[in-house]
Amino acid sequence: MSTIDVETVQDVAESIESRGGRFLEAPVIGTRKPAEDGMLVIVAGGDRSLFDDCESCFLAMGKKAFYLGEIGSGTRMKLVANMVLGSVMAGYAEGMSLAERAGLDLQTVLDVFKEGPLNCAAVRSKGDAILHSRFEPSFPLKHQQKDMRLALALGDELKQSLPVAAAANEMFKRAISLGNGDNDMSSVYRATAL
């Protein structure tokens, strides 16, 4: 249920299936809090009958389980989701840094965001982390950067240009170089606030 590259998932599946076993990849979307609350989203790929056998277990730990098809499709979905989340988080951190430099009160900025189209779980949870410089890891920044790297590699493999994700990845790499790798992904803010 972790995030690894598609090739590794396919190799593991091939090894298991060559010995007569069934394989199902089942990455999860969500961090520690959704896991604690049973609100993860499971994105599975592989043996459909195994998914059907496991679905009740998935729903015990998550709010929704999706069967996406062949081996690798769950991993691809997870990489796309985390790439979008990382790109949003990098843009959000950059916006908060700009707001601060513009002399805006960051609490008011957060309040405005929460009342408009930016009202989402990431803004609500990560905004307070940025505002109070509390970066206890819900999802460590180094793991977000790893997922960005894997998504960019998938883009390269598929000949898909991902310039926004590439720029966000550079921000995460910079934040890691500043010592934030084990902090929450929202600490990417520290790479913008210099």
MARBA-3410 file (N, C-alpha, C, O; in Angstrom, 1 decimal):
194
0.8,-1.2,0.0,0.0,0.0,0.0,0.9,1.3,0.0,0.4,2.3,0.3 ~ 2.1,1.1,-0.3,3.0,2.3,-0.4,3.1,2.8,-1.8,2.6,2.1,-2.8 ~ 3.8,3.9,-2.0,4.0,4.5,-3.3,5.4,4.1,-3.8,6.4,4.5,-3.3 ~ 5.4,3.3,-4.9,6.6,2.9,-5.5,6.4,3.1,-7.0,5.3,3.5,-7.5 ~ 7.5,2.8,-7.8,7.3,3.0,-9.3,6.5,1.9,-9.9,6.5,0.8,-9.3
6.0,2.1,-11.0,5.1,1.2,-11.7,5.9,-0.1,-12.1,5.4,-1.2,-12.0 ~ 7.1,0.1,-12.5,7.9,-1.1,-12.9,8.1,-2.1,-11.8,8.0,-3.3,-12.0 ~ 8.4,-1.6,-10.6,8.5,-2.4,-9.4,7.3,-3.2,-9.1,7.3,-4.4,-8.8 ~ 6.1,-2.5,-9.2,4.8,-3.1,-9.0,4.6,-4.2,-10.0,4.2,-5.3,-9.6 ~ 4.9,-4.0,-11.2,4.7,-5.0,-12.3,5.7,-6.2,-12.0,5.2,-7.3,-12.2
6.9,-5.9,-11.6,7.8,-7.0,-11.3,7.4,-7.9,-10.2,7.4,-9.1,-10.3 ~ 6.9,-7.3,-9.1,6.4,-8.0,-8.0,5.2,-8.8,-8.4,5.0,-10.0,-8.0 ~ 4.3,-8.2,-9.1,3.1,-9.0,-9.6,3.5,-10.2,-10.4,2.9,-11.3,-10.3 ~ 4.4,-10.0,-11.4,4.8,-11.1,-12.2,5.4,-12.2,-11.4,5.2,-13.4,-11.7 ~ 6.2,-11.8,-10.4,6.9,-12.9,-9.6,5.8,-13.7,-8.8,5.9,-14.9,-8.7
4.8,-13.0,-8.2,3.8,-13.7,-7.5,2.9,-14.5,-8.4,2.6,-15.7,-8.1 ~ 2.5,-13.9,-9.5,1.6,-14.7,-10.4,2.3,-15.9,-11.1,1.7,-16.9,-11.4 ~ 3.6,-15.8,-11.3,4.4,-16.9,-11.9,4.4,-18.1,-11.0,4.7,-19.2,-11.4 ~ 4.2,-17.8,-9.7,4.2,-18.9,-8.7,2.7,-19.3,-8.4,2.5,-20.1,-7.4 ~ 1.8,-18.9,-9.1,0.4,-19.3,-9.0,-0.4,-18.4,-8.0,-1.6,-18.7,-7.7
0.2,-17.3,-7.5,-0.5,-16.4,-6.6,-1.3,-15.4,-7.4,-1.2,-15.2,-8.6 ~ -2.1,-14.6,-6.6,-2.9,-13.5,-7.1,-2.3,-12.2,-6.5,-1.8,-12.3,-5.4 ~ -2.3,-11.2,-7.3,-1.7,-9.9,-6.8,-2.6,-8.8,-7.0,-3.3,-8.7,-8.1 ~ -2.6,-7.9,-6.1,-3.4,-6.6,-6.2,-2.6,-5.5,-5.5,-2.2,-5.6,-4.4 ~ -2.3,-4.5,-6.3,-1.7,-3.3,-5.7,-2.8,-2.5,-5.1,-3.9,-2.4,-5.7
-2.6,-1.8,-4.0,-3.7,-1.0,-3.4,-3.1,0.2,-2.7,-3.2,0.3,-1.5 ~ -2.5,1.1,-3.4,-2.0,2.4,-2.8,-3.2,3.1,-2.2,-4.3,3.0,-2.6 ~ -2.8,3.9,-1.2,-3.9,4.7,-0.5,-3.6,6.2,-0.8,-2.5,6.6,-0.9 ~ -4.7,6.9,-0.8,-4.6,8.4,-0.9,-5.1,8.9,0.4,-6.2,8.7,0.8 ~ -4.3,9.7,1.0,-4.6,10.2,2.3,-3.4,10.2,3.2,-2.5,9.4,3.0
-3.4,11.0,4.3,-2.3,11.0,5.2,-2.7,10.4,6.5,-3.7,9.6,6.6 ~ -1.9,10.7,7.6,-2.1,10.1,8.9,-3.6,10.3,9.4,-4.2,9.4,9.9 ~ -4.0,11.5,9.4,-5.3,11.9,9.9,-6.5,11.1,9.2,-7.3,10.5,9.9 ~ -6.5,11.1,7.9,-7.5,10.3,7.2,-7.4,8.8,7.5,-8.4,8.1,7.6 ~ -6.2,8.4,7.7,-6.0,6.9,8.1,-6.6,6.7,9.5,-7.3,5.7,9.7
-6.3,7.6,10.4,-6.9,7.4,11.8,-8.4,7.5,11.8,-9.0,6.8,12.6 ~ -9.0,8.3,10.9,-10.4,8.4,10.8,-11.1,7.5,9.9,-12.3,7.5,9.7 ~ -10.3,6.5,9.3,-10.9,5.6,8.3,-11.4,6.3,7.0,-12.4,5.8,6.4 ~ -10.7,7.3,6.6,-11.2,8.1,5.5,-10.2,8.1,4.3,-10.2,8.9,3.4 ~ -9.4,7.0,4.2,-8.5,6.9,3.1,-9.3,6.6,1.8,-10.4,6.1,1.9
-8.6,6.8,0.7,-9.2,6.4,-0.6,-8.2,5.3,-1.1,-7.0,5.6,-1.2 ~ -8.7,4.2,-1.5,-7.8,3.1,-1.9,-8.0,3.0,-3.5,-9.1,3.0,-4.0 ~ -6.8,3.0,-4.2,-6.8,2.9,-5.6,-6.1,1.6,-6.0,-4.9,1.6,-6.0 ~ -6.9,0.6,-6.5,-6.3,-0.7,-6.7,-6.2,-1.0,-8.2,-7.0,-0.6,-9.0 ~ -5.2,-1.9,-8.5,-5.1,-2.4,-9.8,-4.6,-3.9,-9.7,-3.8,-4.2,-8.8
-5.0,-4.7,-10.6,-4.6,-6.1,-10.6,-5.8,-7.0,-10.8,-6.8,-6.7,-11.5 ~ -5.7,-8.1,-10.1,-6.7,-9.2,-10.1,-8.1,-8.7,-9.6,-8.2,-8.4,-8.4 ~ -9.0,-8.6,-10.5,-10.4,-8.1,-10.1,-11.0,-9.0,-9.1,-11.7,-8.4,-8.2 ~ -10.9,-10.3,-9.2,-11.6,-11.1,-8.2,-10.9,-10.9,-6.8,-11.6,-11.0,-5.8 ~ -9.6,-10.7,-6.8,-9.0,-10.4,-5.5,-9.4,-9.0,-4.9,-9.6,-8.9,-3.7
-9.6,-8.1,-5.8,-10.2,-6.8,-5.4,-11.6,-7.0,-4.7,-11.8,-6.5,-3.6 ~ -12.4,-7.8,-5.4,-13.7,-8.1,-4.8,-13.6,-8.7,-3.5,-14.4,-8.4,-2.6 ~ -12.7,-9.7,-3.3,-12.5,-10.4,-2.1,-12.0,-9.4,-1.0,-12.3,-9.6,0.2 ~ -11.2,-8.4,-1.3,-10.6,-7.5,-0.4,-11.4,-6.2,-0.1,-11.1,-5.5,0.8 ~ -12.4,-5.9,-0.9,-13.1,-4.7,-0.8,-13.6,-4.4,0.6,-13.5,-3.2,1.0
-14.2,-5.3,1.2,-14.7,-5.1,2.6,-13.6,-4.7,3.5,-13.8,-3.8,4.4 ~ -12.4,-5.2,3.4,-11.3,-4.8,4.2,-10.9,-3.4,3.9,-10.6,-2.6,4.8 ~ -10.8,-3.1,2.6,-10.5,-1.7,2.2,-11.5,-0.7,2.8,-11.0,0.3,3.3 ~ -12.7,-1.1,2.8,-13.7,-0.1,3.3,-13.7,0.0,4.8,-14.3,0.9,5.4 ~ -13.1,-1.0,5.5,-12.9,-0.9,6.9,-11.8,0.2,7.3,-11.9,0.8,8.4
-10.9,0.5,6.4,-9.9,1.5,6.6,-10.0,2.8,5.8,-9.3,3.7,6.0 ~ -10.9,2.7,4.8,-11.1,3.9,3.9,-12.5,4.1,3.6,-13.4,3.3,3.9 ~ -12.8,5.3,3.0,-14.2,5.7,2.7,-14.6,5.2,1.3,-15.8,5.1,1.0 ~ -13.6,4.9,0.5,-13.9,4.5,-0.9,-12.7,3.7,-1.4,-11.6,4.0,-1.2 ~ -13.1,2.6,-2.2,-12.1,1.8,-2.9,-12.4,1.8,-4.3,-13.5,1.5,-4.7
-11.4,2.1,-5.2,-11.6,2.1,-6.6,-10.8,1.0,-7.2,-9.6,0.8,-6.9 ~ -11.4,0.3,-8.1,-10.7,-0.7,-8.9,-10.4,0.0,-10.3,-11.3,0.4,-11.0 ~ -9.1,0.1,-10.6,-8.8,0.9,-11.8,-8.3,0.1,-13.0,-8.1,0.6,-14.1 ~ -8.2,-1.2,-12.8,-7.8,-2.1,-14.0,-6.5,-2.8,-13.7,-6.3,-3.4,-12.7 ~ -5.7,-2.9,-14.8,-4.5,-3.7,-14.8,-3.5,-3.3,-13.7,-3.5,-2.2,-13.2
-2.5,-4.2,-13.5,-1.4,-3.9,-12.5,-0.7,-2.6,-13.0,-0.5,-2.4,-14.2 ~ -0.5,-1.7,-12.1,0.2,-0.5,-12.4,-0.8,0.7,-12.4,-0.4,1.9,-12.2 ~ -2.1,0.4,-12.6,-3.0,1.5,-12.7,-3.2,2.2,-11.4,-3.5,3.4,-11.3 ~ -3.2,1.4,-10.3,-3.3,2.0,-9.0,-2.2,2.9,-8.6,-2.3,4.0,-8.1 ~ -1.0,2.5,-9.0,0.2,3.3,-8.7,0.2,4.5,-9.6,0.6,5.6,-9.1
-0.2,4.4,-10.8,-0.3,5.6,-11.7,-1.2,6.6,-11.1,-1.0,7.8,-11.1 ~ -2.4,6.1,-10.6,-3.4,7.0,-10.0,-2.8,7.7,-8.8,-2.9,8.9,-8.6 ~ -2.1,7.0,-8.0,-1.5,7.5,-6.7,-0.5,8.6,-7.1,-0.4,9.7,-6.5 ~ 0.4,8.3,-8.1,1.4,9.3,-8.6,0.7,10.5,-9.1,1.2,11.6,-8.8 ~ -0.3,10.4,-9.9,-1.0,11.6,-10.4,-1.6,12.4,-9.3,-1.4,13.6,-9.2
-2.3,11.7,-8.3,-2.9,12.4,-7.2,-1.8,13.2,-6.4,-2.0,14.3,-6.0 ~ -0.7,12.5,-6.1,0.3,13.1,-5.3,1.1,14.2,-6.0,1.5,15.2,-5.4 ~ 1.2,14.1,-7.3,1.8,15.1,-8.1,0.9,16.4,-8.1,1.4,17.5,-7.9 ~ -0.4,16.2,-8.3,-1.3,17.3,-8.2,-1.2,18.0,-6.8,-1.1,19.2,-6.7 ~ -1.3,17.2,-5.8,-1.2,17.7,-4.4,0.1,18.4,-4.2,0.1,19.5,-3.6
1.2,17.9,-4.6,2.5,18.6,-4.4,2.5,19.9,-5.2,3.1,20.9,-4.7 ~ 2.0,19.9,-6.4,2.0,21.1,-7.2,1.1,22.2,-6.5,1.5,23.4,-6.5 ~ 0.0,21.8,-6.0,-0.9,22.7,-5.3,-0.2,23.2,-4.1,-0.3,24.4,-3.8 ~ 0.4,22.3,-3.3,1.1,22.7,-2.1,2.2,23.7,-2.3,2.3,24.7,-1.6 ~ 3.0,23.5,-3.4,4.0,24.4,-3.7,3.5,25.8,-4.1,4.0,26.8,-3.7
2.4,25.8,-4.9,1.8,27.1,-5.3,1.2,27.8,-4.1,1.2,29.0,-3.9 ~ 0.6,27.0,-3.2,0.0,27.5,-2.0,1.1,28.2,-1.1,0.9,29.3,-0.6 ~ 2.2,27.5,-0.9,3.3,28.0,-0.1,3.8,29.3,-0.7,4.1,30.2,0.0 ~ 3.9,29.3,-2.0,4.4,30.5,-2.7,3.4,31.6,-2.6,3.9,32.8,-2.4 ~ 2.1,31.4,-2.6,1.1,32.4,-2.4,1.2,33.0,-1.0,1.0,34.2,-0.8
1.3,32.1,0.0,1.4,32.6,1.4,2.7,33.4,1.6,2.6,34.4,2.3 ~ 3.8,33.0,0.9,5.0,33.8,1.0,4.8,35.2,0.4,5.2,36.2,0.9 ~ 4.1,35.2,-0.8,3.8,36.5,-1.5,2.9,37.4,-0.6,3.2,38.6,-0.5 ~ 1.9,36.8,0.0,1.0,37.5,0.8,1.7,38.1,2.0,1.5,39.3,2.4 ~ 2.6,37.4,2.6,3.4,37.9,3.7,4.3,39.1,3.3,4.3,40.1,4.0
4.9,38.9,2.2,5.8,40.0,1.7,5.0,41.2,1.3,5.5,42.4,1.4 ~ 3.7,41.0,0.9,2.8,42.1,0.5,2.2,42.8,1.7,1.5,43.8,1.6 ~ 2.6,42.3,2.9,2.1,42.9,4.1,0.7,42.5,4.6,0.1,43.1,5.4 ~ 0.2,41.4,4.0,-1.1,40.9,4.3,-1.0,40.1,5.6,0.0,39.3,5.8 ~ -2.0,40.1,6.4,-2.1,39.3,7.6,-2.4,37.9,7.2,-3.5,37.6,6.6
-1.5,36.9,7.5,-1.7,35.6,7.0,-2.9,34.9,7.6,-3.5,34.0,6.9 ~ -3.4,35.2,8.8,-4.6,34.7,9.3,-5.8,35.1,8.5,-6.7,34.3,8.2 ~ -5.8,36.4,8.1,-6.9,36.9,7.2,-6.8,36.2,5.8,-7.8,35.9,5.3 ~ -5.6,36.0,5.3,-5.4,35.3,4.0,-6.1,34.0,4.1,-6.8,33.5,3.2 ~ -5.8,33.2,5.2,-6.3,31.9,5.4,-7.9,31.9,5.5,-8.6,31.1,4.9
-8.3,32.9,6.2,-9.8,33.1,6.4,-10.5,33.3,5.0,-11.5,32.8,4.7 ~ -9.8,34.2,4.2,-10.4,34.4,2.9,-10.4,33.1,2.0,-11.3,32.8,1.4 ~ -9.2,32.4,2.1,-9.1,31.2,1.3,-10.2,30.2,1.7,-10.8,29.5,0.9 ~ -10.5,30.1,3.0,-11.4,29.1,3.5,-12.9,29.5,3.2,-13.8,28.6,3.2 ~ -13.1,30.7,2.8,-14.5,31.2,2.4,-14.7,31.1,0.9,-15.9,31.3,0.5
-13.7,30.9,0.1,-13.9,30.9,-1.3,-13.6,29.6,-2.0,-13.6,28.5,-1.3 ~ -13.3,29.6,-3.2,-13.0,28.4,-4.0,-11.8,27.6,-3.6,-11.6,26.4,-4.0 ~ -10.9,28.2,-2.8,-9.7,27.5,-2.3,-10.0,26.7,-1.0,-9.1,26.1,-0.4 ~ -11.3,26.7,-0.6,-11.6,25.9,0.7,-11.5,24.4,0.4,-12.4,23.8,-0.2 ~ -10.4,23.8,0.8,-10.3,22.4,0.7,-9.4,21.9,1.9,-8.9,22.7,2.6
-9.4,20.6,2.0,-8.6,20.0,3.2,-7.2,20.5,3.3,-6.7,20.8,4.4 ~ -6.5,20.6,2.1,-5.1,21.0,2.1,-5.0,22.5,2.7,-4.1,22.7,3.5 ~ -5.9,23.4,2.2,-5.8,24.8,2.7,-6.1,24.8,4.2,-5.4,25.5,4.9 ~ -7.1,24.1,4.6,-7.5,24.1,6.0,-6.4,23.6,6.9,-6.0,24.2,7.9 ~ -5.8,22.4,6.6,-4.8,21.8,7.5,-3.4,22.4,7.3,-2.7,22.6,8.3
-3.0,22.6,6.1,-1.6,23.1,5.8,-1.5,24.6,6.1,-0.4,25.1,6.4 ~ -2.6,25.3,5.9,-2.5,26.8,6.2,-2.1,27.1,7.6,-1.3,28.0,7.9 ~ -2.8,26.4,8.5,-2.4,26.6,10.0,-1.0,26.2,10.3,-0.3,26.8,11.1 ~ -0.5,25.1,9.6,0.9,24.7,9.8,1.8,25.8,9.4,2.8,26.1,10.1 ~ 1.5,26.4,8.2,2.4,27.5,7.7,2.3,28.7,8.6,3.3,29.3,9.0
1.1,29.1,9.0,0.8,30.3,9.8,1.6,30.2,11.2,2.1,31.2,11.6 ~ 1.6,29.0,11.8,2.2,28.9,13.1,3.6,28.2,13.1,4.1,27.8,14.1 ~ 4.1,28.0,11.9,5.4,27.3,11.7,5.4,26.0,12.5,6.4,25.7,13.2 ~ 4.4,25.2,12.4,4.3,23.9,13.0,4.2,22.8,11.9,3.2,22.7,11.2 ~ 5.4,22.2,11.7,5.5,21.3,10.6,5.7,19.8,11.0,6.4,19.1,10.4
4.9,19.4,12.1,5.0,18.0,12.5,4.5,17.2,11.3,3.4,17.5,10.7 ~ 5.2,16.1,11.0,4.9,15.4,9.7,3.5,14.6,9.8,3.4,13.7,10.5 ~ 2.7,15.0,8.9,1.5,14.2,8.5,1.9,13.4,7.3,1.5,12.2,7.2 ~ 2.6,14.1,6.4,3.2,13.4,5.2,4.5,14.1,5.0,4.6,15.2,4.6 ~ 5.6,13.4,5.3,6.9,14.0,5.3,7.3,14.6,3.9,6.9,14.0,2.9
7.9,15.7,3.9,8.2,16.4,2.7,9.1,15.5,1.8,8.9,15.5,0.6 ~ 10.0,14.8,2.4,10.9,13.9,1.5,10.1,12.9,0.8,10.4,12.4,-0.3 ~ 9.0,12.4,1.4,8.1,11.4,0.7,7.3,12.1,-0.4,7.1,11.5,-1.5 ~ 6.9,13.4,-0.2,6.2,14.1,-1.3,7.1,14.3,-2.4,6.8,14.2,-3.6 ~ 8.4,14.7,-2.1,9.4,14.9,-3.2,9.6,13.6,-4.0,9.8,13.6,-5.2
9.7,12.5,-3.3,9.9,11.2,-3.9,8.8,10.9,-4.9,9.0,10.4,-6.0 ~ 7.5,11.2,-4.4,6.4,11.0,-5.3,6.4,11.9,-6.5,6.0,11.5,-7.6 ~ 6.8,13.1,-6.3,7.0,14.1,-7.4,8.0,13.5,-8.4,7.7,13.5,-9.6 ~ 9.1,13.0,-7.9,10.1,12.5,-8.8,9.6,11.3,-9.6,9.8,11.2,-10.8 ~ 8.8,10.4,-8.9,8.3,9.2,-9.6,7.2,9.6,-10.6,7.2,9.1,-11.7
6.4,10.7,-10.3,5.4,11.1,-11.3,6.1,11.8,-12.5,5.7,11.6,-13.6 ~ 7.2,12.5,-12.3,7.9,13.1,-13.4,8.6,12.0,-14.2,8.6,12.2,-15.5 ~ 9.1,11.0,-13.6,9.6,9.8,-14.4,8.5,9.2,-15.2,8.8,8.8,-16.4 ~ 7.3,9.0,-14.7,6.2,8.5,-15.4,5.9,9.4,-16.6,5.6,9.0,-17.7 ~ 5.9,10.7,-16.4,5.7,11.7,-17.5,6.7,11.5,-18.6,6.4,11.6,-19.7
8.0,11.4,-18.2,9.0,11.2,-19.2,8.8,9.9,-20.0,8.9,9.9,-21.2 ~ 8.4,8.9,-19.3,8.2,7.6,-19.9,7.0,7.7,-21.0,7.1,7.1,-22.0 ~ 6.0,8.5,-20.6,4.9,8.6,-21.5,5.0,9.8,-22.4,4.0,10.2,-23.1 ~ 6.1,10.5,-22.4,6.4,11.7,-23.2,5.4,12.8,-23.0,4.9,13.5,-23.9 ~ 5.1,13.0,-21.7,4.1,14.0,-21.2,4.9,15.1,-20.5,5.6,14.8,-19.5
4.9,16.3,-21.0,5.5,17.4,-20.4,4.8,17.8,-19.1,3.6,17.9,-19.1 ~ 5.6,18.0,-18.0,5.0,18.4,-16.7,5.7,19.5,-16.1,6.4,19.4,-15.1 ~ 5.7,20.7,-16.8,6.5,21.8,-16.3,6.1,22.4,-14.9,7.0,22.8,-14.1 ~ 4.9,22.4,-14.6,4.4,22.8,-13.3,4.9,21.9,-12.2,5.4,22.3,-11.2 ~ 4.7,20.6,-12.4,5.2,19.6,-11.4,6.7,19.7,-11.3,7.2,19.5,-10.2
7.4,19.9,-12.4,8.9,20.0,-12.3,9.3,21.1,-11.5,10.2,21.0,-10.7 ~ 8.6,22.3,-11.7,9.0,23.5,-10.8,8.7,23.2,-9.4,9.4,23.6,-8.5 ~ 7.5,22.6,-9.1,7.2,22.2,-7.7,8.2,21.3,-7.1,8.6,21.4,-6.0 ~ 8.6,20.3,-7.9,9.6,19.4,-7.4,10.9,20.1,-7.0,11.5,19.7,-6.0 ~ 11.3,21.1,-7.8,12.5,21.8,-7.4,12.3,22.6,-6.1,13.3,22.7,-5.3
11.1,23.1,-5.9,10.9,23.7,-4.6,11.0,22.7,-3.4,11.5,23.0,-2.4 ~ 10.5,21.5,-3.6,10.6,20.4,-2.6,12.0,20.1,-2.4,12.5,19.9,-1.2 ~ 12.8,20.0,-3.5,14.2,19.6,-3.3,14.9,20.7,-2.5,15.8,20.4,-1.7 ~ 14.6,22.0,-2.8,15.2,23.1,-2.1,14.9,23.0,-0.6,15.7,23.2,0.2 ~ 13.6,22.7,-0.3,13.2,22.6,1.1,13.9,21.5,1.8,14.3,21.6,3.0
14.2,20.4,1.1,14.9,19.3,1.7,16.4,19.8,2.0,16.9,19.5,3.0 ~ 17.0,20.5,1.0,18.3,21.0,1.2,18.4,21.9,2.4,19.5,22.2,2.9 ~ 17.3,22.5,2.8,17.3,23.5,3.9,17.0,22.7,5.2,16.8,23.3,6.3 ~ 16.9,21.4,5.2,16.8,20.6,6.4,15.3,20.2,6.7,15.1,19.9,7.9 ~ 14.4,20.3,5.8,13.0,20.0,6.0,12.5,18.7,5.6,11.3,18.5,5.6
13.3,17.8,5.2,12.9,16.5,4.7,12.0,15.7,5.6,11.1,15.1,5.1 ~ 12.3,15.7,6.9,11.4,14.9,7.8,10.2,15.7,8.3,9.4,15.2,9.0 ~ 10.2,17.0,8.0,9.0,17.8,8.4,7.8,17.6,7.4,8.0,16.9,6.4 ~ 6.7,18.1,7.8,5.5,17.9,6.9,5.7,18.6,5.6,6.5,19.5,5.5 ~ 5.1,18.1,4.6,5.2,18.6,3.2,4.9,20.1,3.2,5.4,20.8,2.3
4.1,20.6,4.1,3.8,22.1,4.1,5.0,22.9,4.4,5.0,24.1,4.1 ~ 6.1,22.3,4.9,7.3,23.0,5.2,8.0,23.4,3.9,9.1,24.1,3.9 ~ 7.5,23.1,2.7,8.0,23.6,1.5,7.9,25.1,1.5,8.6,25.8,0.8 ~ 7.0,25.6,2.3,6.9,27.1,2.5,8.3,27.7,2.9,8.6,28.8,2.4 ~ 9.1,27.0,3.6,10.4,27.5,4.0,11.3,27.7,2.8,12.3,28.5,2.9
11.0,27.1,1.7,11.8,27.2,0.5,11.4,28.5,-0.2,12.1,29.0,-1.1 ~ 10.3,29.1,0.1,9.8,30.3,-0.6,9.9,31.5,0.3,9.9,32.6,-0.3 ~ 10.1,31.3,1.5,10.1,32.5,2.5,11.5,33.0,2.8,11.8,33.3,3.9 ~ 12.4,33.0,1.8,13.7,33.5,2.0,14.0,34.9,1.5,15.1,35.4,1.6
END
